[in-house]
Amino acid sequence: MNTTGDGFVASFDGPARALRSARAIIEATASTGLELRIGLHTGECEVRGEDLGGLSVHIAARVAALADPGEILVSGTVKDLVIGSEIEFVDRGERELKGVPGTWKLFAISR
């Protein structure tokens, strides 16, 4: 949908599709030497013309910032919504997200 300087904002019609796309992006860029960090969250967004905004976008950005190079990190909300998709996760514990109230359970997609 948009760029954020050194990042991208993308929207999907379902969290499992977003996870599969994230995995494909990581795999496609691996041979280039780029080690991307991807963070995913799902929730209500504010449509601002051609862009998205709001707390859900902010949460996704904070999750991405905590990902290791080459890692796809997701909020517990995403993990809960894809139960039954056969996507496996590794628990990364509870973390505080800058500018977001409370603590958030985070998970990495198994490689």
C-alpha positions as CSV (number, residue, x, y, z in Angstrom):
1,M,0.0,0.0,0.0
2,N,2.8,2.4,0.9
3,T,6.4,2.8,1.9
4,T,7.8,4.1,5.2
5,G,11.3,5.1,4.2
6,D,13.0,1.8,4.8
7,G,9.8,-0.3,5.1
8,F,6.5,-1.1,3.5
9,V,2.9,-1.2,4.6
10,A,0.7,-3.9,3.0
11,S,-2.8,-5.0,3.6
12,F,-4.3,-8.5,3.1
13,D,-7.7,-10.0,3.1
14,G,-6.7,-12.6,5.7
15,P,-3.9,-13.2,8.2
16,A,-2.9,-16.6,6.7
17,R,-2.4,-15.0,3.3
18,A,-0.3,-12.3,4.9
19,L,1.9,-14.9,6.6
20,R,2.3,-16.9,3.4
21,S,3.2,-13.7,1.5
22,A,5.7,-12.8,4.2
23,R,7.3,-16.2,4.0
24,A,7.5,-15.9,0.1
25,I,9.1,-12.5,0.4
26,I,11.7,-13.7,2.9
27,E,12.5,-16.7,0.6
28,A,12.7,-14.6,-2.5
29,T,15.1,-12.1,-1.1
30,A,17.4,-14.5,0.8
31,S,19.6,-15.1,-2.3
32,T,20.2,-11.3,-2.6
33,G,21.8,-11.1,0.8
34,L,19.0,-8.9,2.2
35,E,17.7,-10.1,5.6
36,L,14.4,-8.5,6.0
37,R,12.4,-8.2,9.2
38,I,8.7,-8.6,8.9
39,G,6.1,-7.9,11.6
40,L,2.4,-8.7,11.3
41,H,-0.6,-7.7,13.3
42,T,-4.3,-7.7,12.4
43,G,-6.9,-5.2,13.4
44,E,-8.9,-2.2,12.4
45,C,-7.1,0.3,10.2
46,E,-7.9,3.9,9.2
47,V,-8.0,4.3,5.4
48,R,-6.2,7.6,4.5
49,G,-6.5,7.9,0.8
50,E,-4.0,5.4,-0.7
51,D,-2.5,4.7,2.8
52,L,-3.4,2.9,6.0
53,G,-3.0,4.2,9.5
54,G,-4.1,3.7,13.1
55,L,-3.0,1.7,16.1
56,S,-3.0,-1.6,14.2
57,V,-0.4,-0.3,11.7
58,H,1.6,1.1,14.6
59,I,1.6,-2.3,16.4
60,A,2.7,-4.1,13.2
61,A,5.6,-1.6,12.8
62,R,6.6,-2.2,16.5
63,V,6.5,-6.0,16.0
64,A,8.6,-5.7,12.9
65,A,11.2,-3.6,14.8
66,L,11.6,-6.5,17.3
67,A,12.1,-9.2,14.6
68,D,15.5,-10.6,14.0
69,P,17.0,-10.4,10.5
70,G,15.2,-12.9,8.2
71,E,12.4,-13.4,10.8
72,I,8.7,-13.1,10.5
73,L,7.3,-12.0,13.9
74,V,3.6,-11.8,14.6
75,S,1.3,-10.7,17.4
76,G,-0.7,-13.2,19.4
77,T,-3.8,-11.9,17.6
78,V,-2.5,-13.1,14.3
79,K,-1.4,-16.5,15.7
80,D,-4.9,-17.0,17.2
81,L,-6.7,-16.2,14.0
82,V,-4.7,-18.7,11.9
83,I,-5.4,-21.8,14.0
84,G,-5.9,-24.7,11.7
85,S,-3.8,-23.2,8.9
86,E,-0.9,-25.6,9.6
87,I,1.5,-22.6,10.1
88,E,3.7,-23.3,13.1
89,F,5.0,-20.8,15.5
90,V,7.8,-20.4,18.1
91,D,6.9,-18.4,21.3
92,R,9.0,-15.2,21.6
93,G,7.5,-14.2,24.9
94,E,5.7,-11.1,26.1
95,R,7.1,-7.7,25.1
96,E,6.3,-4.1,25.5
97,L,5.7,-2.2,22.3
98,K,6.8,1.4,22.3
99,G,3.7,3.7,22.3
100,V,1.3,0.8,22.8
101,P,-0.4,0.0,26.2
102,G,0.3,-3.3,28.0
103,T,2.4,-6.2,27.0
104,W,2.0,-8.3,23.8
105,K,2.6,-12.0,23.2
106,L,4.8,-12.4,20.2
107,F,5.5,-15.4,18.0
108,A,7.9,-16.2,15.1
109,I,7.0,-18.4,12.2
110,S,8.9,-21.6,12.3
111,R,11.4,-21.9,9.4
